[in-house]
């Protein structure tokens, strides 16, 4: 059992961004095990790795007041992914910055849900939480996520490409692009 920390409920036209609940675990495990969903990561995640990630999200919420939200469709109540903010905890030029992230289950791709969810958490972080800036990053090959960054008004740091320290330097996912949105 994971001890889920409370997160503010955020709403968009079609989505509810909320704290996690036990019923989200199985669909999140399935989403993270899907090779297509995880194609811009080193590998799909096991159930154990997904549960570790969920626990890490809860630690972030308890420490900072923000974290990863579960994403639910308003129309059906179905869990379709995650989005949210986390502090960058690996060694790089922007260690300690707040990072926006998102992941949507494959059956819900190409409907604008990632953009809608990401835009709301970035808005919430900058306006409601009072953050000065939010970063997002992705492999230079991850055009879908880079498209989300562009569409929500983030700007690429042309000198900000970096080699992610948790991924081998020669890995096909390297390098990463860094995108920022500031107040």
Secondary structure by P-SEA (a helix, b strand, c coil): ccbbbbbcccccccbbbbbbcccaaaaaaaaaacccccccccccccaaaaaaaaaaaaaaaacccccbbbbbcccccccccccccccccccccccccccccccccccccccaaaaaaaaaaaaaaaccccccbbbbbccccaaaaaaaaaaaccccccccccccccccccccccbbbbbbccc
